[in-house]
Amino acid sequence: MKKILLSALMAMVAVGASAQNPQKGNYGYLYCHMSDHGQFTAYAVSRDGYNYEDIIGGKAIMDPKEHARIEGGQRDAFICRSWDGKGYVMVTTDMNNAMTRKLGKQSDWDNYGIDLLKSKDLINWTSVSFDYRKGTSIFSDPQAESVYKDWSTINRVWAPQIFWDPNYTWENGDKGGYMIYYSMWNRAEEKYDRMYYSYADKSFTRLTQPKLLFDWGYATIDADINLLDDGLYHMLIKKEGGKPGIYTATSKHLTHGWGEPVEDDYVSFEGKKKCEGSSAFQLIGDKTWRVAYIQYSDHPKHYRICEADENLRNFKNPQDIKGVTAPQHGSFMRLTKKEYKRLKKWSEKKLKSEK
């Protein structure tokens, strides 16, 4: 009887649980990022969150041509633990600037889809690519109401990220899905980049049709959402309209209700220099936040980590990341000692075999 009551209680808690990515590990940090030396995904590890060491010398941790089936380039890697804590999931922008002429793109910065990847060990990955030009047939709910009349004219699907939502309900009644949120732009049907979201299933191979997350009347990209202790979802995002920069907004709900950005508290210390690709994470044992971002208008570029308070406000003390060969848009995940040592051992073995 006690087991039945406990199971019922756990089920009730799960139903009312807030969406958030599983957290685990108190030994170190993984910085999973696009390399600025090429359009591939690289790793670096750290014990303190500021000083990093490249894994396999900052080279590609996987073959981008194998996993980015549209253009052969991976950008903007976002990684987190799988919903059950037994593996890892990653999303990347499927994009390669060098493919502009071959694909007949209007701009070097156009692209057509994203890649969903999963792994059991952080080293070996399987993946699925979604080419949005193919239209609703690529999604798990092709008959649902579509945000576009013509998908063949889509020209941007940028910077996807993941948020586990235990309360999402699929058509067959299954509970739980990964909210994948990203910006899209279809020049033929909208004036600027807007934020959309889809849901991926637990297998991380199926994706629902996009829905609009919000529209503030100007272009927005590179959203990063976290659930804070105040019970609100806090989003860092790059505004490209009004006064440009990295700002914050909040909502009581993950997929709707996002208020206007806070105009008087933002990442302001870069002045007129251009910044994007924000990623917030907490240091082990610390309730305040660190916010990483790329300041890309300088040459060379600067990848910075600044401080924020417990509410992702009052940004201060920016400093360059240390020890990473070519830092760019990416994400951070805490590591256990076993995971940290596994990546270091793999790196040493790979580098030794290449000599």
C-alpha positions as CSV (number, residue, x, y, z in Angstrom):
1,M,0.0,0.0,0.0
2,K,2.8,2.4,0.9
3,K,4.4,1.7,-2.6
4,I,1.1,2.5,-4.3
5,L,0.7,5.7,-2.4
6,L,4.3,6.7,-3.1
7,S,3.9,6.0,-6.8
8,A,0.7,8.1,-6.8
9,L,2.4,11.0,-5.0
10,M,5.3,10.9,-7.4
11,A,2.9,10.9,-10.4
12,M,1.1,13.9,-9.0
13,V,4.4,15.8,-8.5
14,A,5.5,14.9,-12.0
15,V,2.2,16.3,-13.5
16,G,2.7,19.6,-11.8
17,A,6.5,19.7,-12.3
18,S,8.0,22.8,-13.9
19,A,9.9,22.4,-17.1
20,Q,13.7,22.4,-16.7
21,N,16.7,20.5,-18.0
22,P,18.1,17.8,-15.7
23,Q,21.2,18.9,-13.8
24,K,23.9,16.6,-12.5
25,G,27.6,16.8,-11.6
26,N,29.7,18.8,-9.2
27,Y,33.2,18.2,-10.5
28,G,33.5,20.5,-13.6
29,Y,32.0,22.0,-16.7
30,L,31.7,21.2,-20.4
31,Y,31.7,24.1,-22.9
32,C,30.2,22.6,-26.1
33,H,30.5,25.1,-28.9
34,M,30.8,26.0,-32.5
35,S,34.5,26.5,-33.4
36,D,35.4,29.8,-34.8
37,H,38.0,28.0,-36.9
38,G,35.3,26.2,-38.9
39,Q,31.7,25.2,-38.8
40,F,32.0,22.2,-36.5
41,T,31.3,21.4,-32.9
42,A,34.1,21.4,-30.3
43,Y,34.5,20.7,-26.6
44,A,36.4,22.3,-23.7
45,V,36.4,21.3,-20.1
46,S,37.0,23.3,-16.9
47,R,37.1,22.9,-13.1
48,D,36.1,26.4,-12.3
49,G,33.9,27.6,-15.1
50,Y,36.3,30.2,-16.4
51,N,39.6,28.5,-17.2
52,Y,39.2,25.7,-19.9
53,E,41.2,23.1,-21.7
54,D,40.4,22.1,-25.2
55,I,39.3,18.5,-25.9
56,I,41.3,17.0,-28.8
57,G,42.9,20.3,-29.3
58,G,39.7,22.1,-30.2
59,K,39.1,19.9,-33.2
60,A,35.7,18.6,-34.3
61,I,34.3,16.0,-31.8
62,M,32.3,14.5,-34.7
63,D,32.2,14.7,-38.5
64,P,29.8,17.6,-39.3
65,K,29.2,16.2,-42.8
66,E,27.9,13.0,-41.2
67,H,25.4,14.8,-38.9
68,A,24.5,18.0,-40.8
69,R,23.0,16.4,-43.8
70,I,21.7,19.6,-45.4
71,E,24.8,21.8,-45.6
72,G,27.6,19.8,-43.9
73,G,28.2,22.4,-41.2
74,Q,27.3,22.6,-37.5
75,R,26.8,25.9,-35.7
76,D,25.5,27.1,-32.4
77,A,25.7,23.8,-30.5
78,F,23.5,23.4,-27.4
79,I,23.9,20.4,-25.2
80,C,22.0,19.1,-22.1
81,R,21.2,15.9,-20.3
82,S,18.4,13.7,-21.6
83,W,15.1,13.7,-19.8
84,D,16.0,10.6,-17.7
85,G,19.5,11.7,-16.9
86,K,21.0,8.6,-18.6
87,G,22.3,10.3,-21.8
88,Y,22.7,13.6,-23.6
89,V,20.9,15.5,-26.3
90,M,22.3,18.2,-28.6
91,V,20.9,20.6,-31.2
92,T,22.8,22.5,-33.9
93,T,22.1,24.9,-36.7
94,D,22.6,23.0,-40.0
95,M,24.6,25.6,-41.9
96,N,27.7,26.1,-43.9
97,N,28.6,29.6,-45.3
98,A,30.8,28.0,-47.9
99,M,27.7,26.3,-49.5
100,T,26.1,29.6,-50.6
101,R,26.8,29.2,-54.3
102,K,26.2,25.5,-54.5
103,L,22.8,25.7,-52.7
104,G,21.8,28.9,-54.5
105,K,21.3,30.8,-51.3
106,Q,20.6,34.5,-51.4
107,S,22.9,35.2,-48.5
108,D,25.9,33.5,-46.8
109,W,23.7,33.6,-43.7
110,D,20.8,31.7,-45.1
111,N,20.1,28.1,-44.0
112,Y,17.3,25.6,-44.1
113,G,17.2,23.5,-41.0
114,I,18.5,22.0,-37.8
115,D,20.0,18.8,-36.5
116,L,18.9,16.7,-33.4
117,L,21.6,14.5,-31.9
118,K,21.8,12.1,-29.0
119,S,24.5,10.2,-27.2
120,K,25.1,7.9,-24.3
121,D,28.7,8.8,-23.6
122,L,29.3,12.4,-25.0
123,I,31.6,10.9,-27.6
124,N,29.5,8.8,-30.0
125,W,26.5,10.5,-31.5
126,T,23.5,9.6,-33.7
127,S,21.4,12.3,-35.4
128,V,18.4,13.3,-37.4
129,S,18.3,16.3,-39.8
130,F,15.2,18.4,-40.5
131,D,15.2,20.3,-43.8
132,Y,12.4,22.8,-43.4
133,R,12.2,23.5,-47.1
134,K,10.4,20.1,-47.5
135,G,7.4,21.5,-45.6
136,T,5.0,19.9,-43.1
137,S,5.8,16.3,-44.2
138,I,9.0,16.3,-42.1
139,F,7.0,16.9,-38.9
140,S,5.2,14.4,-36.7
141,D,1.9,16.4,-37.0
142,P,1.8,17.3,-40.8
143,Q,-2.0,18.0,-40.6
144,A,-1.6,20.6,-37.9
145,E,-2.1,24.3,-38.7
146,S,1.0,25.6,-40.4
147,V,2.8,28.9,-39.7
148,Y,3.7,29.3,-43.4
149,K,1.9,28.9,-46.7
150,D,5.1,27.9,-48.6
151,W,7.9,26.3,-46.7
152,S,10.2,26.2,-49.8
153,T,11.0,29.9,-49.4
154,I,12.3,29.6,-45.8
155,N,15.7,31.2,-45.5
156,R,16.7,30.9,-41.8
157,V,16.3,28.3,-39.0
158,W,18.8,29.5,-36.4
159,A,20.3,28.7,-33.0
160,P,18.0,25.9,-31.6
161,Q,18.0,25.2,-27.9
162,I,16.4,22.6,-25.7
163,F,14.1,22.7,-22.6
164,W,12.6,19.5,-21.1
165,D,8.9,19.9,-20.5
166,P,7.4,17.0,-18.4
167,N,3.9,18.4,-18.9
168,Y,3.8,18.3,-22.7
169,T,1.1,15.8,-23.8
170,W,1.4,14.0,-27.2
171,E,-1.7,13.0,-29.2
172,N,-1.4,9.4,-28.0
173,G,-1.4,10.6,-24.4
174,D,2.3,10.2,-23.7
175,K,3.7,12.8,-21.3
176,G,6.9,14.8,-21.7
177,G,8.7,16.4,-24.6
178,Y,11.7,18.5,-25.4
179,M,10.7,22.0,-26.3
180,I,13.1,23.0,-29.1
181,Y,13.1,26.8,-29.5
182,Y,14.8,28.7,-32.3
183,S,14.4,31.7,-34.7
184,M,13.0,31.4,-38.2
185,W,12.6,33.8,-41.1
186,N,10.7,33.2,-44.3
187,R,11.4,36.3,-46.5
188,A,8.3,35.7,-48.6
189,E,5.9,35.7,-45.7
190,E,7.4,37.7,-42.8
191,K,9.5,40.8,-42.3
192,Y,12.1,39.6,-39.8
193,D,13.4,36.8,-37.7
194,R,10.9,35.6,-35.0
195,M,11.1,33.1,-32.2
196,Y,9.3,29.8,-32.7
197,Y,9.2,26.4,-30.9
198,S,8.6,22.8,-31.7
199,Y,8.5,19.7,-29.5
200,A,10.8,16.7,-29.9
201,D,9.8,13.3,-28.4
202,K,11.8,11.3,-25.9
203,S,13.5,9.4,-28.7
204,F,14.7,12.8,-30.0
205,T,13.9,11.8,-33.6
206,R,10.4,13.3,-34.0
207,L,9.6,17.0,-34.2
208,T,6.2,18.9,-34.2
209,Q,5.4,21.8,-36.5
210,P,6.7,25.1,-35.3
211,K,4.5,27.6,-33.4
212,L,5.2,31.2,-32.7
213,L,6.7,31.9,-29.3
214,F,6.3,35.7,-29.4
215,D,6.6,38.7,-31.7
216,W,7.8,42.0,-30.3
217,G,7.7,43.8,-33.7
218,Y,11.4,43.5,-34.6
219,A,13.9,40.7,-35.2
220,T,15.0,38.6,-32.3
221,I,17.5,35.6,-32.3
222,D,19.6,33.5,-29.9
223,A,17.1,32.9,-27.1
224,D,18.3,31.2,-23.9
225,I,15.7,30.1,-21.4
226,N,16.2,29.1,-17.7
227,L,13.8,28.5,-14.8
228,L,14.8,30.5,-11.7
229,D,13.9,30.1,-8.0
230,D,11.2,32.9,-8.4
231,G,9.2,30.4,-10.4
232,L,9.5,32.4,-13.6
233,Y,11.1,31.4,-16.8
234,H,13.8,33.9,-17.7
235,M,15.0,34.4,-21.2
236,L,18.2,36.0,-22.5
237,I,17.8,37.1,-26.1
238,K,19.4,39.2,-28.8
239,K,17.3,42.2,-29.8
240,E,18.0,43.5,-33.3
241,G,15.2,46.1,-33.2
242,G,14.9,49.2,-30.9
243,K,18.1,49.4,-29.0
244,P,20.1,46.3,-30.0
245,G,21.8,44.1,-27.6
246,I,21.3,41.1,-25.2
247,Y,18.3,41.6,-23.0
248,T,16.1,39.6,-20.6
249,A,12.4,38.9,-20.5
250,T,10.2,36.7,-18.2
251,S,7.1,34.6,-18.3
252,K,5.1,32.4,-16.0
253,H,4.7,29.9,-18.8
254,L,7.3,28.3,-21.1
255,T,5.5,28.6,-24.4
256,H,3.5,31.9,-24.0
257,G,3.1,35.0,-21.9
258,W,6.6,36.4,-22.6
259,G,6.7,40.1,-21.6
260,E,8.6,42.8,-23.2
261,P,12.4,42.9,-22.5
262,V,13.7,44.8,-19.5
263,E,15.0,47.9,-21.1
264,D,17.1,49.3,-18.2
265,D,19.0,46.1,-17.2
266,Y,20.9,44.4,-20.0
267,V,24.4,43.4,-21.1
268,S,25.5,47.0,-21.6
269,F,29.2,47.1,-21.0
270,E,30.2,46.3,-24.6
271,G,28.9,49.7,-25.7
272,K,28.1,49.7,-29.4
273,K,30.0,46.5,-30.1
274,K,27.8,43.6,-31.4
275,C,27.1,40.7,-29.1
276,E,25.0,37.5,-29.5
277,G,24.8,33.8,-28.6
278,S,24.2,34.2,-24.8
279,S,24.3,31.1,-22.6
280,A,23.6,31.3,-18.8
281,F,24.8,28.8,-16.3
282,Q,25.4,28.5,-12.6
283,L,28.6,27.7,-10.9
284,I,28.5,24.6,-8.6
285,G,27.2,25.6,-5.2
286,D,26.4,29.2,-6.3
287,K,22.8,30.6,-6.8
288,T,24.1,33.5,-8.9
289,W,24.5,33.2,-12.6
290,R,27.2,33.4,-15.3
291,V,26.3,34.7,-18.7
292,A,28.5,33.8,-21.7
293,Y,28.3,35.5,-25.1
294,I,30.3,36.3,-28.2
295,Q,31.3,39.9,-28.9
296,Y,31.8,39.5,-32.6
297,S,32.4,43.0,-34.0
298,D,36.0,43.2,-32.8
299,H,38.9,41.4,-34.6
300,P,39.8,39.2,-33.0
301,K,36.4,38.4,-31.5
302,H,36.0,38.1,-27.7
303,Y,34.0,35.3,-26.0
304,R,33.1,36.7,-22.6
305,I,31.6,35.5,-19.3
306,C,30.0,38.0,-17.1
307,E,28.2,37.8,-13.7
308,A,24.5,38.2,-13.0
309,D,22.6,38.0,-9.7
310,E,20.1,35.2,-8.6
311,N,17.4,36.7,-10.8
312,L,19.6,37.0,-14.0
313,R,19.8,40.8,-13.5
314,N,22.6,43.3,-12.7
315,F,25.1,42.1,-15.2
316,K,28.7,43.0,-14.3
317,N,32.4,42.0,-14.4
318,P,32.9,40.6,-17.9
319,Q,36.1,38.7,-18.7
320,D,37.3,36.7,-21.6
321,I,37.0,32.9,-21.4
322,K,40.5,31.3,-20.9
323,G,42.1,28.3,-22.6
324,V,39.7,27.7,-25.5
325,T,41.3,27.8,-29.0
326,A,38.4,29.2,-31.0
327,P,35.4,30.0,-28.7
328,Q,32.1,30.8,-30.4
329,H,28.3,30.4,-29.8
330,G,27.8,27.4,-27.5
331,S,26.5,26.2,-24.2
332,F,27.6,24.9,-20.8
333,M,26.8,21.7,-18.8
334,R,28.0,20.6,-15.4
335,L,30.0,17.3,-15.4
336,T,30.6,14.5,-12.9
337,K,34.1,13.4,-12.2
338,K,33.6,10.3,-14.3
339,E,32.4,12.3,-17.3
340,Y,35.3,14.8,-16.9
341,K,37.9,12.0,-16.7
342,R,36.3,10.2,-19.7
343,L,36.5,13.2,-21.9
344,K,40.1,13.9,-20.9
345,K,41.1,10.3,-21.5
346,W,39.4,10.3,-24.9
347,S,41.2,13.5,-25.8
348,E,44.6,12.2,-24.8
349,K,44.1,9.0,-26.8
350,K,42.9,10.8,-29.9
351,L,45.8,13.3,-29.8
352,K,48.3,10.5,-29.3
353,S,46.9,8.5,-32.2
354,E,47.2,11.5,-34.5
355,K,50.9,12.1,-33.9
